[in-house]
Amino acid sequence: MVNISLKQFLKMEIEVKRRIMYRKAKDLGFTHPSVVDCSQELDVLLNKYSKAS
């Protein structure tokens, strides 16, 4: 079983979400609702990461 910390897990999730957002922005434009939603999800992950001990 792999044992990773919450911060490590969140860091991986952040990188995945960031790549998805960039790909969507490239295809759809930065103001597309799907890109904005993805950006907001990334913000949530970043906030969780900054609050994780």
C-alpha positions in Angstrom: 0.0 0.0 0.0 1.3 3.5 -0.9 1.4 5.9 2.0 1.4 9.5 1.0 0.7 12.6 3.0 -2.3 14.9 2.4 0.0 17.6 1.0 1.6 15.2 -1.4 -1.8 14.0 -2.6 -3.1 17.6 -3.0 0.1 18.6 -4.9 -0.5 15.8 -7.4 -4.2 16.7 -7.7 -3.2 20.4 -8.3 -0.8 19.5 -11.1 -3.4 17.3 -12.8 -6.1 20.0 -12.5 -3.7 22.7 -13.8 -2.9 20.6 -16.9 -6.5 20.0 -17.6 -7.3 23.7 -17.2 -4.5 24.7 -19.5 -5.6 22.2 -22.1 -9.2 23.4 -22.0 -8.1 27.1 -22.1 -6.0 26.3 -25.2 -8.9 24.6 -27.0 -11.9 26.7 -25.7 -10.4 30.1 -24.6 -9.8 31.4 -21.1 -13.3 32.7 -20.6 -15.2 29.6 -21.5 -17.4 28.4 -18.6 -15.7 25.0 -18.5 -12.3 26.7 -18.1 -13.7 29.0 -15.4 -15.2 26.0 -13.5 -11.8 24.2 -13.7 -10.0 27.3 -12.4 -12.4 27.5 -9.4 -11.8 23.8 -8.7 -8.1 24.5 -8.8 -8.5 27.4 -6.4 -10.2 25.1 -3.9 -7.4 22.6 -4.2 -4.8 25.3 -3.7 -6.6 26.6 -0.6 -6.8 23.1 0.9 -3.0 22.7 0.1 -2.2 26.0 1.9 -4.2 25.0 5.0 -2.9 21.4 5.2 -0.4 20.9 8.0 
